[in-house]
């Protein structure tokens, strides 16, 4: 019980720190001259450990709230967050950042952290055909 | 200096930091190349900009009731701006607003049908 409340407070401070750092990096990027831009945008499929609806809502809103990262959509069925990042050097780097945030969030949200496993293989996704139902 | 005076000065500093953040993210709206980057950049004004103005106003006129109001205002602002950005980004993607060419990986593209009609 005690450790749960510490995890919540710890998460809040950690998130506030990340929030301020990313605000600073995005502001600096906007003020930088065009030729010296460090921007490396990418859209990455991040495997996620969230299970319940409230966990999905929280993680995707918190990702969007941090400037520089943006959840475009989620696939609950495959357990994947599609995240647009502004400074992405490699796939692994963004996945690590998002998964660290998710680990901390889930430990703060669940009384007992429990299962934090993630799907290891990307699913094979196909676009719905023209006649398909609404997306 | 009395405490009131110091709180006023700090309040003004926070309000000006908020204004500067909002102005810079407005510049970002013009400068950045595509919908998704713009939506991320606006996050700075919607989050830190508004929160810091509300906090500055709270410091200048502090009371218990104002503290509750400020907390509600900041939390509601953060939640709605996040949901709004996600809705705009998703709507843009479904309507073929392609990411700028500088985007080097696009793993959502495999869910997209062949684009026939351009952007």
gemmi code that builds the backbone of each chain (N, CA, C; Angstrom):
import gemmi

chains = {
    "A": [
        ("UNK", (0.845, -1.205, 0.000), (0.000, 0.000, 0.000), (0.877, 1.251, 0.000)),
        ("UNK", (1.877, 1.247, 0.929), (2.780, 2.394, 0.974), (3.508, 2.556, -0.355)),
        ("UNK", (4.011, 1.441, -0.862), (4.839, 1.571, -2.062), (4.001, 2.035, -3.247)),
        ("UNK", (2.674, 1.725, -3.204), (1.816, 2.179, -4.309), (1.748, 3.703, -4.345)),
        ("UNK", (1.530, 4.332, -3.165), (1.430, 5.799, -3.176), (2.765, 6.433, -3.554)),
        ("UNK", (3.890, 5.792, -3.160), (5.178, 6.328, -3.600), (5.314, 6.243, -5.109)),
        ("UNK", (4.814, 5.120, -5.683), (4.925, 4.979, -7.137), (4.134, 6.072, -7.848)),
        ("UNK", (2.934, 6.424, -7.294), (2.127, 7.473, -7.924), (2.859, 8.821, -7.873)),
        ("UNK", (3.370, 9.164, -6.682), (4.067, 10.447, -6.549), (5.314, 10.467, -7.429)),
        ("UNK", (6.048, 9.352, -7.422), (7.245, 9.263, -8.256), (6.908, 9.468, -9.718)),
        ("UNK", (5.813, 8.858, -10.175), (5.429, 9.024, -11.572), (5.113, 10.477, -11.881)),
        ("UNK", (4.374, 11.155, -10.985), (4.001, 12.551, -11.242), (5.247, 13.427, -11.410)),
        ("UNK", (6.229, 13.231, -10.499), (7.441, 14.046, -10.615), (8.203, 13.714, -11.884)),
        ("UNK", (8.312, 12.406, -12.189), (9.042, 12.001, -13.388), (8.381, 12.589, -14.622)),
        ("UNK", (7.035, 12.540, -14.677), (6.333, 13.048, -15.849), (6.519, 14.560, -15.956)),
        ("UNK", (6.456, 15.280, -14.820), (6.651, 16.738, -14.859), (8.027, 17.066, -15.426)),
        ("UNK", (9.034, 16.290, -15.020), (10.394, 16.521, -15.526), (10.450, 16.312, -17.034)),
        ("UNK", (9.911, 15.164, -17.507), (9.905, 14.871, -18.945), (9.164, 15.956, -19.717)),
        ("UNK", (8.030, 16.415, -19.131), (7.185, 17.415, -19.779), (7.969, 18.707, -20.000)),
        ("UNK", (8.714, 19.139, -18.979), (9.452, 20.391, -19.104), (10.602, 20.232, -20.096)),
        ("UNK", (11.325, 19.077, -20.018), (12.436, 18.865, -20.954), (11.930, 18.878, -22.396)),
        ("UNK", (10.806, 18.172, -22.645), (10.371, 18.092, -24.039), (9.803, 19.420, -24.510)),
        ("UNK", (9.183, 20.182, -23.609), (8.770, 21.530, -23.987), (9.968, 22.339, -24.438)),
        ("UNK", (11.065, 22.208, -23.690), (12.255, 22.959, -24.037), (12.807, 22.524, -25.395)),
        ("UNK", (12.885, 21.199, -25.643), (13.484, 20.761, -26.918), (12.636, 21.210, -28.103)),
        ("UNK", (11.304, 21.127, -27.962), (10.454, 21.515, -29.090), (10.555, 23.020, -29.333)),
        ("UNK", (10.545, 23.815, -28.249), (10.677, 25.268, -28.400), (12.001, 25.621, -29.076)),
        ("UNK", (13.086, 24.950, -28.651), (14.391, 25.222, -29.257), (14.372, 24.855, -30.735)),
        ("UNK", (13.699, 23.758, -31.079), (13.649, 23.345, -32.484), (12.924, 24.384, -33.339)),
        ("UNK", (11.831, 24.948, -32.818), (11.071, 25.942, -33.583), (11.918, 27.191, -33.813)),
        ("UNK", (12.727, 27.559, -32.817), (13.515, 28.779, -32.944), (14.781, 28.590, -33.782)),
        ("UNK", (15.144, 27.300, -34.050), (16.376, 27.040, -34.789), (16.189, 27.420, -36.264)),
        ("UNK", (17.258, 27.859, -36.905), (17.155, 28.209, -38.324), (16.911, 26.957, -39.151)),
        ("UNK", (16.294, 27.157, -40.301), (15.867, 26.040, -41.133), (17.015, 25.073, -41.462)),
        ("UNK", (18.186, 25.620, -41.807), (19.281, 24.761, -42.235), (19.857, 23.926, -41.097)),
        ("UNK", (19.645, 24.326, -39.861), (20.291, 23.619, -38.743), (19.315, 22.742, -37.983)),
        ("UNK", (18.184, 22.458, -38.613), (17.134, 21.691, -37.949), (17.618, 20.297, -37.555)),
        ("UNK", (17.227, 19.873, -36.346), (17.593, 18.518, -35.892), (16.410, 17.575, -35.989)),
        ("UNK", (15.372, 17.996, -36.698), (14.129, 17.236, -36.718), (14.298, 15.926, -37.490)),
        ("UNK", (13.822, 14.822, -36.903), (13.838, 13.520, -37.588), (12.496, 12.852, -37.328)),
        ("UNK", (11.410, 13.336, -37.942), (10.099, 12.779, -37.610), (9.916, 11.353, -38.114)),
        ("UNK", (9.085, 10.573, -37.419), (8.792, 9.202, -37.840), (7.508, 8.756, -37.160)),
        ("UNK", (6.827, 7.818, -37.794), (5.648, 7.209, -37.179), (6.000, 5.760, -36.868)),
        ("UNK", (5.948, 5.389, -35.582), (6.446, 4.093, -35.142), (5.312, 3.311, -34.484)),
        ("UNK", (5.266, 2.005, -34.758), (4.331, 1.131, -34.057), (4.999, 0.651, -32.776)),
        ("UNK", (4.480, 1.069, -31.621), (5.096, 0.719, -30.338), (4.254, -0.360, -29.655)),
        ("UNK", (4.825, -1.537, -29.379), (4.079, -2.556, -28.641), (3.772, -2.061, -27.228)),
        ("UNK", (2.559, -2.276, -26.758), (2.140, -1.692, -25.489), (1.676, -2.766, -24.528)),
        ("UNK", (1.812, -2.482, -23.218), (1.418, -3.447, -22.193), (0.078, -3.095, -21.562)),
        ("UNK", (-0.576, -2.023, -22.010), (-1.848, -1.622, -21.409), (-2.918, -2.656, -21.710)),
        ("UNK", (-3.863, -2.802, -20.758), (-4.937, -3.769, -20.961), (-6.313, -3.105, -20.925)),
        ("UNK", (-6.598, -2.380, -19.826), (-7.959, -1.861, -19.697), (-8.120, -0.552, -20.477)),
        ("UNK", (-9.376, -0.164, -20.690), (-9.653, 1.058, -21.445), (-9.031, 2.277, -20.791)),
        ("UNK", (-9.089, 2.351, -19.437), (-8.556, 3.558, -18.788), (-7.043, 3.619, -18.965)),
        ("UNK", (-6.369, 2.472, -18.979), (-4.924, 2.495, -19.204), (-4.598, 2.975, -20.614)),
        ("UNK", (-5.361, 2.490, -21.597), (-5.126, 2.951, -22.980), (-5.348, 4.446, -23.080)),
        ("UNK", (-6.427, 4.946, -22.459), (-6.718, 6.381, -22.539), (-5.592, 7.187, -21.916)),
        ("UNK", (-5.156, 6.770, -20.708), (-4.120, 7.522, -20.010), (-2.823, 7.534, -20.805)),
        ("UNK", (-2.375, 6.361, -21.278), (-1.060, 6.348, -21.934), (-1.110, 7.158, -23.215)),
        ("UNK", (-2.220, 7.047, -23.998), (-2.207, 7.806, -25.252), (-2.337, 9.301, -24.996)),
        ("UNK", (-3.114, 9.718, -23.982), (-3.181, 11.164, -23.706), (-1.851, 11.683, -23.189)),
        ("UNK", (-1.185, 10.907, -22.316), (0.081, 11.402, -21.770), (1.145, 11.509, -22.857)),
        ("UNK", (1.138, 10.555, -23.814), (2.103, 10.654, -24.919), (1.826, 11.911, -25.729)),
        ("UNK", (0.537, 12.176, -26.005), (0.201, 13.352, -26.810), (0.522, 14.649, -26.063)),
        ("UNK", (0.330, 14.644, -24.740), (0.593, 15.849, -23.947), (2.060, 16.257, -23.973)),
        ("UNK", (2.973, 15.269, -24.032), (4.385, 15.617, -24.118), (4.628, 16.196, -25.494)),
        ("UNK", (5.068, 17.434, -25.602), (5.299, 17.988, -26.931), (6.365, 17.158, -27.651)),
        ("UNK", (6.202, 16.994, -28.949), (7.190, 16.229, -29.699), (6.773, 14.795, -29.939)),
        ("UNK", (5.855, 14.265, -29.146), (5.318, 12.946, -29.459), (3.803, 13.043, -29.524)),
        ("UNK", (3.205, 12.215, -30.385), (1.777, 12.335, -30.648), (1.235, 10.949, -30.974)),
        ("UNK", (0.214, 10.506, -30.240), (-0.403, 9.222, -30.566), (-1.358, 9.452, -31.724)),
        ("UNK", (-1.138, 8.764, -32.832), (-2.071, 8.945, -33.951), (-3.245, 7.998, -33.799)),
        ("UNK", (-2.955, 6.723, -33.537), (-4.058, 5.802, -33.276), (-3.538, 4.639, -32.451)),
        ("UNK", (-4.452, 3.831, -31.936), (-4.039, 2.638, -31.199), (-4.725, 1.431, -31.809)),
        ("UNK", (-4.145, 0.268, -31.598), (-4.810, -0.964, -31.973), (-4.864, -1.814, -30.707)),
        ("UNK", (-6.034, -1.821, -30.054), (-6.152, -2.598, -28.820), (-6.017, -4.082, -29.108)),
        ("UNK", (-6.554, -4.473, -30.265), (-6.568, -5.884, -30.648), (-5.142, -6.428, -30.765)),
        ("UNK", (-4.233, -5.648, -31.392), (-2.855, -6.083, -31.543), (-1.944, -5.580, -30.426)),
        ("UNK", (-2.466, -4.697, -29.539), (-1.644, -4.140, -28.468), (-0.575, -3.203, -28.981)),
        ("UNK", (-0.960, -2.242, -29.829), (0.035, -1.374, -30.441), (-0.416, 0.082, -30.378)),
        ("UNK", (0.544, 0.950, -30.036), (0.325, 2.396, -30.108), (1.062, 2.897, -31.347)),
        ("UNK", (0.385, 3.647, -32.203), (1.080, 4.265, -33.336), (1.454, 5.683, -32.925)),
        ("UNK", (2.749, 5.910, -32.737), (3.222, 7.170, -32.175), (4.015, 7.934, -33.223)),
        ("UNK", (3.691, 9.215, -33.369), (4.479, 10.093, -34.232), (5.457, 10.843, -33.347)),
        ("UNK", (6.726, 10.734, -33.652), (7.736, 11.412, -32.847), (8.456, 12.456, -33.683)),
        ("UNK", (8.911, 13.517, -33.031), (9.551, 14.614, -33.756), (11.063, 14.399, -33.871)),
        ("UNK", (11.654, 13.810, -32.839), (13.103, 13.576, -32.864), (13.338, 12.082, -32.706)),
        ("UNK", (13.319, 11.351, -33.802), (13.475, 9.906, -33.726), (14.739, 9.523, -34.481)),
        ("UNK", (15.769, 9.058, -33.743), (16.995, 8.631, -34.417), (16.815, 7.239, -34.976)),
        ("UNK", (16.182, 6.369, -34.175), (15.965, 5.005, -34.644), (14.670, 4.523, -34.020)),
        ("UNK", (14.148, 3.429, -34.570), (12.928, 2.836, -34.070), (13.066, 2.496, -32.578)),
        ("UNK", (14.218, 1.886, -32.231), (14.409, 1.392, -30.863), (14.376, 2.523, -29.846)),
        ("UNK", (14.919, 3.686, -30.239), (15.017, 4.786, -29.283), (13.634, 5.278, -28.875)),
        ("UNK", (12.734, 5.459, -29.864), (11.386, 5.934, -29.519), (10.631, 4.861, -28.745)),
        ("UNK", (10.769, 3.588, -29.181), (10.082, 2.501, -28.483), (10.517, 2.459, -27.022)),
        ("UNK", (11.828, 2.644, -26.769), (12.323, 2.605, -25.386), (11.733, 3.744, -24.572)),
        ("UNK", (11.693, 4.945, -25.153), (11.131, 6.093, -24.430), (9.671, 5.854, -24.053)),
        ("UNK", (8.879, 5.414, -25.036), (7.447, 5.240, -24.798), (7.223, 4.123, -23.783)),
        ("UNK", (8.020, 3.033, -23.920), (7.789, 1.904, -23.023), (8.213, 2.234, -21.601)),
        ("UNK", (9.226, 3.104, -21.455), (9.595, 3.505, -20.087), (8.444, 4.277, -19.454)),
        ("UNK", (7.850, 5.217, -20.253), (6.720, 5.977, -19.717), (5.571, 5.040, -19.364)),
        ("UNK", (5.327, 4.045, -20.226), (4.200, 3.148, -19.969), (4.454, 2.291, -18.733)),
        ("UNK", (5.678, 1.792, -18.585), (6.007, 0.995, -17.395), (5.735, 1.787, -16.123)),
        ("UNK", (6.235, 3.042, -16.110), (6.042, 3.858, -14.910), (4.574, 4.163, -14.681)),
        ("UNK", (3.845, 4.448, -15.786), (2.422, 4.758, -15.636), (1.663, 3.554, -15.084)),
        ("UNK", (1.946, 2.370, -15.637), (1.186, 1.195, -15.204), (1.512, 0.831, -13.759)),
        ("UNK", (2.779, 1.025, -13.353), (3.113, 0.746, -11.951), (2.412, 1.728, -11.031)),
        ("UNK", (2.154, 2.967, -11.537), (1.444, 3.940, -10.703), (-0.055, 3.682, -10.709)),
        ("UNK", (-0.585, 3.159, -11.820), (-2.036, 3.000, -11.907), (-2.541, 1.719, -11.258)),
        ("UNK", (-1.685, 0.681, -11.260), (-2.144, -0.602, -10.728), (-1.605, -0.771, -9.319)),
        ("UNK", (-2.482, -1.244, -8.446), (-2.038, -1.504, -7.074), (-0.943, -2.570, -7.080)),
        ("UNK", (-1.156, -3.602, -7.880), (-0.134, -4.620, -8.090), (0.232, -4.571, -9.570)),
        ("UNK", (1.486, -4.239, -9.907), (1.826, -4.022, -11.315), (1.467, -5.197, -12.223)),
        ("UNK", (1.656, -6.433, -11.744), (1.229, -7.587, -12.519), (1.940, -7.722, -13.854)),
        ("UNK", (1.155, -8.047, -14.873), (1.685, -8.446, -16.171), (2.074, -7.220, -16.987)),
        ("UNK", (3.378, -7.057, -17.238), (3.817, -5.925, -18.058), (4.378, -6.416, -19.392)),
        ("UNK", (3.959, -7.620, -19.827), (4.534, -8.161, -21.061), (3.912, -7.467, -22.264)),
        ("UNK", (4.669, -7.485, -23.347), (4.211, -6.816, -24.565), (4.285, -7.774, -25.739)),
        ("UNK", (3.431, -7.549, -26.758), (3.551, -8.389, -27.954), (4.936, -8.207, -28.570)),
        ("UNK", (5.561, -9.305, -28.973), (6.931, -9.186, -29.475), (6.991, -9.080, -30.990)),
        ("UNK", (5.934, -9.517, -31.666), (5.984, -9.448, -33.125), (4.970, -8.449, -33.631)),
        ("UNK", (5.362, -7.699, -34.639), (4.398, -6.780, -35.235), (3.369, -7.602, -36.006)),
        ("UNK", (2.081, -7.247, -35.874), (1.053, -7.997, -36.583), (1.093, -7.678, -38.071)),
        ("UNK", (0.533, -8.583, -38.846), (0.389, -8.306, -40.280), (-0.918, -7.545, -40.448)),
        ("UNK", (-0.840, -6.304, -40.847), (-2.073, -5.528, -40.990), (-2.332, -5.252, -42.462)),
        ("UNK", (-3.589, -5.332, -42.794), (-3.976, -5.059, -44.178), (-5.000, -3.937, -44.164)),
        ("UNK", (-4.963, -3.065, -45.148), (-5.991, -2.021, -45.189), (-7.351, -2.645, -45.429)),
        ("UNK", (-8.375, -2.055, -44.826), (-9.735, -2.524, -45.111), (-10.031, -2.226, -46.576)),
        ("UNK", (-10.766, -3.132, -47.229), (-11.046, -2.856, -48.647), (-12.125, -1.781, -48.761)),
        ("UNK", (-12.317, -1.331, -49.978), (-13.194, -0.184, -50.208), (-14.584, -0.402, -49.634)),
        ("UNK", (-15.051, -1.658, -49.702), (-16.416, -1.922, -49.258), (-16.489, -2.176, -47.749)),
        ("UNK", (-15.310, -2.154, -47.081), (-15.268, -2.519, -45.672), (-16.100, -1.602, -44.793)),
        ("UNK", (-16.359, -2.059, -43.599), (-17.155, -1.247, -42.678), (-16.352, -0.022, -42.254)),
        ("UNK", (-16.999, 0.892, -41.572), (-16.323, 2.139, -41.217), (-15.175, 1.846, -40.259)),
        ("UNK", (-14.104, 2.660, -40.334), (-12.938, 2.409, -39.504), (-13.061, 3.052, -38.166)),
    ],
    "B": [
        ("UNK", (11.281, 43.869, 1.171), (10.053, 43.714, 0.371), (9.052, 42.813, 1.079)),
        ("UNK", (7.785, 43.168, 1.001), (6.759, 42.314, 1.624), (6.510, 41.097, 0.738)),
        ("UNK", (6.020, 40.029, 1.341), (5.746, 38.806, 0.585), (4.803, 39.039, -0.592)),
        ("UNK", (3.826, 39.936, -0.434), (2.861, 40.206, -1.494), (3.538, 40.654, -2.774)),
        ("UNK", (4.513, 41.523, -2.568), (5.229, 42.118, -3.682), (5.992, 41.044, -4.452)),
        ("UNK", (6.664, 40.161, -3.679), (7.468, 39.107, -4.301), (6.559, 38.163, -5.091)),
        ("UNK", (5.401, 37.812, -4.509), (4.476, 36.926, -5.220), (4.008, 37.568, -6.516)),
        ("UNK", (3.778, 38.891, -6.490), (3.378, 39.596, -7.707), (4.434, 39.479, -8.793)),
        ("UNK", (5.702, 39.660, -8.388), (6.774, 39.606, -9.381), (6.857, 38.211, -9.996)),
        ("UNK", (6.815, 37.165, -9.117), (6.882, 35.806, -9.652), (5.676, 35.520, -10.560)),
        ("UNK", (4.498, 36.031, -10.168), (3.316, 35.836, -10.998), (3.511, 36.418, -12.376)),
        ("UNK", (4.066, 37.640, -12.435), (4.296, 38.267, -13.739), (5.295, 37.469, -14.563)),
        ("UNK", (6.358, 36.971, -13.888), (7.354, 36.183, -14.627), (6.677, 34.965, -15.269)),
        ("UNK", (5.850, 34.232, -14.485), (5.186, 33.047, -15.040), (4.266, 33.427, -16.190)),
        ("UNK", (3.538, 34.557, -16.048), (2.634, 34.960, -17.127), (3.422, 35.272, -18.395)),
        ("UNK", (4.595, 35.935, -18.254), (5.357, 36.241, -19.460), (5.983, 34.997, -20.064)),
        ("UNK", (6.418, 34.034, -19.225), (6.921, 32.765, -19.780), (5.812, 32.102, -20.605)),
        ("UNK", (4.579, 32.116, -20.072), (3.460, 31.508, -20.797), (3.213, 32.199, -22.118)),
        ("UNK", (3.249, 33.556, -22.118), (3.011, 34.290, -23.361), (4.092, 33.949, -24.380)),
        ("UNK", (5.371, 33.921, -23.928), (6.465, 33.615, -24.849), (6.284, 32.227, -25.441)),
        ("UNK", (5.895, 31.230, -24.609), (5.690, 29.864, -25.121), (4.623, 29.858, -26.200)),
        ("UNK", (3.527, 30.584, -25.978), (2.440, 30.578, -26.954), (2.872, 31.252, -28.255)),
        ("UNK", (3.624, 32.365, -28.139), (4.094, 33.047, -29.353), (5.014, 32.130, -30.151)),
        ("UNK", (5.944, 31.428, -29.438), (6.880, 30.563, -30.152), (6.135, 29.413, -30.832)),
        ("UNK", (5.126, 28.843, -30.151), (4.443, 27.726, -30.813), (3.611, 28.231, -31.984)),
        ("UNK", (3.183, 29.505, -31.964), (2.504, 30.061, -33.127), (3.475, 30.181, -34.302)),
        ("UNK", (4.734, 30.564, -34.006), (5.738, 30.577, -35.078), (5.916, 29.169, -35.633)),
        ("UNK", (5.926, 28.173, -34.722), (6.059, 26.779, -35.144), (4.961, 26.361, -36.102)),
        ("UNK", (3.746, 26.857, -35.885), (2.630, 26.504, -36.772), (2.929, 26.898, -38.206)),
        ("UNK", (3.610, 28.024, -38.402), (3.925, 28.448, -39.773), (5.133, 27.713, -40.312)),
        ("UNK", (6.096, 27.422, -39.421), (7.388, 26.933, -39.891), (7.406, 25.439, -40.185)),
        ("UNK", (6.682, 24.645, -39.392), (6.842, 23.200, -39.498), (6.146, 22.667, -40.750)),
        ("UNK", (6.654, 21.544, -41.298), (6.193, 21.124, -42.620), (4.854, 20.384, -42.689)),
        ("UNK", (4.437, 19.649, -41.670), (3.186, 18.903, -41.875), (2.254, 18.939, -40.661)),
        ("UNK", (1.071, 18.378, -40.871), (0.018, 18.384, -39.851), (0.464, 17.812, -38.514)),
        ("UNK", (1.217, 16.686, -38.563), (1.534, 15.975, -37.311), (2.546, 16.748, -36.489)),
        ("UNK", (3.563, 17.315, -37.190), (4.556, 18.117, -36.473), (3.910, 19.365, -35.899)),
        ("UNK", (2.986, 19.949, -36.644), (2.308, 21.138, -36.123), (1.489, 20.778, -34.900)),
        ("UNK", (0.786, 19.655, -34.968), (-0.023, 19.254, -33.811), (0.866, 19.034, -32.593)),
        ("UNK", (2.075, 18.455, -32.773), (2.970, 18.267, -31.616), (3.449, 19.607, -31.088)),
        ("UNK", (3.749, 20.538, -31.995), (4.299, 21.823, -31.542), (3.238, 22.619, -30.789)),
        ("UNK", (1.991, 22.524, -31.201), (0.933, 23.247, -30.515), (0.783, 22.733, -29.083)),
        ("UNK", (1.197, 21.483, -28.859), (1.167, 20.944, -27.505), (1.898, 21.817, -26.505)),
        ("UNK", (2.982, 22.500, -26.925), (3.714, 23.337, -25.978), (2.850, 24.501, -25.510)),
        ("UNK", (2.095, 25.124, -26.438), (1.285, 26.262, -25.992), (0.078, 25.780, -25.208)),
        ("UNK", (-0.537, 24.690, -25.665), (-1.741, 24.213, -24.975), (-1.403, 23.692, -23.589)),
        ("UNK", (-0.200, 23.126, -23.415), (0.145, 22.587, -22.110), (0.858, 23.602, -21.247)),
        ("UNK", (2.163, 23.787, -21.513), (2.970, 24.655, -20.657), (2.519, 26.108, -20.716)),
        ("UNK", (2.145, 26.601, -21.914), (1.769, 28.005, -22.053), (0.594, 28.363, -21.170)),
        ("UNK", (-0.516, 27.635, -21.354), (-1.716, 27.965, -20.589), (-1.502, 27.683, -19.104)),
        ("UNK", (-0.856, 26.547, -18.782), (-0.651, 26.207, -17.374), (0.160, 27.290, -16.680)),
        ("UNK", (1.181, 27.821, -17.353), (2.030, 28.801, -16.679), (1.299, 30.142, -16.529)),
        ("UNK", (0.425, 30.508, -17.480), (-0.354, 31.738, -17.300), (-1.322, 31.585, -16.119)),
        ("UNK", (-1.999, 30.424, -16.048), (-2.935, 30.210, -14.938), (-2.200, 30.235, -13.601)),
        ("UNK", (-1.007, 29.605, -13.569), (-0.241, 29.570, -12.329), (0.216, 30.977, -11.935)),
        ("UNK", (0.624, 31.768, -12.914), (1.034, 33.138, -12.629), (-0.105, 33.953, -12.066)),
        ("UNK", (-1.289, 33.814, -12.661), (-2.456, 34.547, -12.163), (-2.785, 34.110, -10.743)),
        ("UNK", (-2.596, 32.797, -10.469), (-2.861, 32.289, -9.116), (-1.913, 32.932, -8.104)),
        ("UNK", (-0.630, 33.054, -8.487), (0.335, 33.661, -7.555), (-0.019, 35.118, -7.267)),
        ("UNK", (-0.531, 35.823, -8.278), (-0.825, 37.243, -8.072), (-2.061, 37.455, -7.209)),
        ("UNK", (-2.962, 36.452, -7.198), (-4.192, 36.625, -6.422), (-4.473, 35.310, -5.722)),
        ("UNK", (-3.681, 35.004, -4.659), (-3.756, 33.674, -4.071), (-4.870, 33.577, -3.033)),
        ("UNK", (-5.688, 32.489, -3.168), (-6.613, 32.128, -2.097), (-6.933, 30.643, -2.260)),
        ("UNK", (-7.513, 30.047, -1.241), (-7.795, 28.621, -1.301), (-8.711, 28.285, -2.461)),
        ("UNK", (-9.754, 29.092, -2.636), (-10.710, 28.838, -3.711), (-10.047, 28.973, -5.082)),
        ("UNK", (-9.184, 30.007, -5.231), (-8.491, 30.183, -6.505), (-7.562, 29.027, -6.802)),
        ("UNK", (-6.967, 28.447, -5.736), (-6.087, 27.294, -5.944), (-6.878, 26.143, -6.553)),
        ("UNK", (-8.074, 25.861, -5.998), (-8.910, 24.787, -6.533), (-9.291, 25.087, -7.990)),
        ("UNK", (-9.681, 26.346, -8.243), (-10.051, 26.724, -9.610), (-8.894, 26.521, -10.575)),
        ("UNK", (-7.677, 26.940, -10.133), (-6.522, 26.839, -11.024), (-6.215, 25.379, -11.331)),
        ("UNK", (-6.297, 24.509, -10.307), (-6.001, 23.090, -10.558), (-7.010, 22.508, -11.543)),
        ("UNK", (-8.302, 22.818, -11.338), (-9.318, 22.302, -12.268), (-9.061, 22.832, -13.674)),
        ("UNK", (-8.745, 24.126, -13.795), (-8.523, 24.718, -15.117), (-7.363, 24.033, -15.819)),
        ("UNK", (-6.243, 23.802, -15.093), (-5.067, 23.218, -15.744), (-5.352, 21.784, -16.161)),
        ("UNK", (-5.942, 20.979, -15.256), (-6.189, 19.568, -15.590), (-7.155, 19.455, -16.775)),
        ("UNK", (-8.240, 20.254, -16.756), (-9.209, 20.169, -17.846), (-8.583, 20.601, -19.166)),
        ("UNK", (-7.750, 21.641, -19.109), (-7.086, 22.122, -20.320), (-6.159, 21.060, -20.897)),
        ("UNK", (-5.379, 20.392, -20.025), (-4.437, 19.383, -20.524), (-5.192, 18.214, -21.157)),
        ("UNK", (-6.233, 17.734, -20.461), (-6.975, 16.582, -20.989), (-7.609, 16.906, -22.336)),
        ("UNK", (-8.304, 18.048, -22.442), (-9.010, 18.331, -23.694), (-8.042, 18.608, -24.823)),
        ("UNK", (-6.899, 19.259, -24.537), (-5.995, 19.539, -25.646), (-5.391, 18.248, -26.180)),
        ("UNK", (-5.108, 17.271, -25.278), (-4.554, 15.998, -25.749), (-5.562, 15.274, -26.633)),
        ("UNK", (-6.807, 15.194, -26.186), (-7.811, 14.472, -26.971), (-8.028, 15.165, -28.314)),
        ("UNK", (-8.040, 16.523, -28.300), (-8.213, 17.265, -29.544), (-7.097, 16.990, -30.537)),
        ("UNK", (-5.817, 17.013, -30.065), (-4.705, 16.758, -30.984), (-4.810, 15.380, -31.601)),
        ("UNK", (-5.165, 14.379, -30.761), (-5.235, 13.012, -31.301), (-6.335, 12.917, -32.351)),
        ("UNK", (-7.485, 13.554, -32.101), (-8.594, 13.480, -33.061), (-8.196, 14.131, -34.375)),
        ("UNK", (-7.490, 15.282, -34.296), (-7.089, 15.967, -35.529), (-6.077, 15.130, -36.297)),
        ("UNK", (-5.083, 14.550, -35.568), (-4.057, 13.764, -36.243), (-4.675, 12.548, -36.932)),
        ("UNK", (-5.574, 11.857, -36.238), (-6.185, 10.661, -36.817), (-7.040, 11.025, -38.030)),
        ("UNK", (-7.823, 12.100, -37.900), (-8.662, 12.521, -39.022), (-7.792, 12.883, -40.213)),
        ("UNK", (-6.667, 13.558, -39.951), (-5.764, 13.914, -41.035), (-5.210, 12.685, -41.716)),
        ("UNK", (-4.803, 11.678, -40.918), (-4.215, 10.477, -41.528), (-5.247, 9.737, -42.367)),
        ("UNK", (-6.473, 9.619, -41.847), (-7.515, 8.902, -42.591), (-7.885, 9.641, -43.861)),
        ("UNK", (-7.657, 10.943, -43.909), (-7.987, 11.703, -45.108), (-6.769, 11.983, -45.969)),
        ("UNK", (-5.743, 11.118, -45.834), (-4.581, 11.160, -46.716), (-3.780, 12.444, -46.630)),
        ("UNK", (-3.724, 13.086, -45.478), (-2.751, 14.156, -45.286), (-1.420, 13.466, -45.034)),
        ("UNK", (-0.615, 13.304, -46.103), (0.606, 12.512, -45.972), (1.624, 13.235, -45.105)),
        ("UNK", (2.414, 12.462, -44.306), (3.490, 13.089, -43.539), (4.508, 13.709, -44.493)),
        ("UNK", (5.177, 14.769, -44.040), (6.190, 15.430, -44.873), (7.273, 14.434, -45.267)),
        ("UNK", (7.930, 14.635, -46.425), (8.951, 13.685, -46.910), (10.092, 13.467, -45.918)),
        ("UNK", (10.338, 14.437, -45.037), (11.419, 14.312, -44.050), (11.137, 13.182, -43.046)),
        ("UNK", (9.852, 12.744, -42.949), (9.486, 11.639, -42.049), (10.149, 10.361, -42.545)),
        ("UNK", (11.076, 9.785, -41.779), (11.895, 8.701, -42.336), (11.350, 7.301, -42.093)),
        ("UNK", (10.449, 7.114, -41.145), (9.806, 5.803, -40.984), (8.307, 6.059, -40.854)),
        ("UNK", (7.486, 5.286, -41.545), (6.044, 5.423, -41.362), (5.442, 4.030, -41.277)),
        ("UNK", (5.271, 3.543, -40.042), (4.778, 2.174, -39.887), (3.266, 2.108, -39.923)),
        ("UNK", (2.611, 3.268, -39.974), (1.157, 3.264, -40.113), (0.770, 3.153, -41.578)),
        ("UNK", (1.751, 3.343, -42.479), (1.426, 3.360, -43.911), (0.873, 2.026, -44.374)),
        ("UNK", (1.258, 0.912, -43.668), (0.793, -0.393, -44.142), (-0.707, -0.590, -43.891)),
        ("UNK", (-1.313, 0.278, -43.064), (-2.757, 0.168, -42.883), (-3.511, 1.022, -43.894)),
        ("UNK", (-2.772, 1.685, -44.749), (-3.396, 2.629, -45.669), (-3.689, 1.951, -47.008)),
        ("UNK", (-4.884, 2.221, -47.570), (-5.146, 1.721, -48.916), (-4.315, 2.523, -49.887)),
        ("UNK", (-4.182, 1.987, -51.110), (-3.467, 2.729, -52.146), (-4.092, 4.101, -52.314)),
        ("UNK", (-3.264, 5.123, -52.270), (-3.794, 6.473, -52.400), (-4.058, 6.728, -53.869)),
        ("UNK", (-5.310, 7.066, -54.206), (-5.605, 7.291, -55.620), (-5.784, 8.771, -55.920)),
        ("UNK", (-6.425, 9.477, -55.023), (-6.836, 10.845, -55.365), (-5.866, 11.928, -54.946)),
        ("UNK", (-4.618, 11.617, -54.599), (-3.713, 12.660, -54.132), (-4.103, 13.098, -52.733)),
        ("UNK", (-3.536, 14.232, -52.292), (-3.778, 14.638, -50.912), (-5.114, 15.329, -50.740)),
    ],
}
model = gemmi.Model(1)
for chain_id, residues in chains.items():
    chain = gemmi.Chain(chain_id)
    for i, (resn, *xyz) in enumerate(residues, 1):
        res = gemmi.Residue()
        res.name, res.seqid = resn, gemmi.SeqId(i, " ")
        for name, pos in zip(("N", "CA", "C"), xyz):
            atom = gemmi.Atom()
            atom.name, atom.element = name, gemmi.Element(name[0])
            atom.pos, atom.b_iso = gemmi.Position(*pos), 0.0
            res.add_atom(atom)
        chain.add_residue(res)
    model.add_chain(chain)
structure = gemmi.Structure()
structure.add_model(model)
structure.setup_entities()
